[in-house]
């Protein structure tokens, strides 16, 4: 039911919300920010195996069929039109700190395996999440919305196999 509602919302939304930029500000090793032009076929278990901070856009213009509670941010009411994005660090070990900037304010962030799995149906992509029970953040990892710019997500995490993954929910992009 939720998948059918999400797919119907996808078909009716002309606006696209997206990642604008990103950067690594501190890292064990040499990585860079990479914005993938489309969602990959698979994520996790060393698919990327790189020191890069990776972001990609998922669903655009999704009207939430039910309220959505995430680990970061207030609950998002049913009917809110949102966009979904993923941020990934599938490193070879070590810590990374950086940020990703979106074109619309961040409403919430999914950080646990359970919430990530529950929002997969809304993502609009058929990405295979390998090691899905280990997705999200570990106890020592952190992510937060920049208090000075609600479009910027900061991460401070350590990555190894299968890596770290967040799903970011933003407001739908403004119509151009």
Secondary structure, 3 states (H helix, E strand, C coil): CHHHHHHHHHHCCCCCCCEEEEEEEEECCCCCEEEECCCCCEECCCCCCCCCEEEEECCCCEECCCCECCCECCCECCCCEEEEEEEEECCCCCEEEEEEEECCCEEEEECCHHHHHHHHHHCCCCCEECCHHHCCCCCCCEEEECCCCCCEEEEEEECCCCCEEEEEEEECCCCC
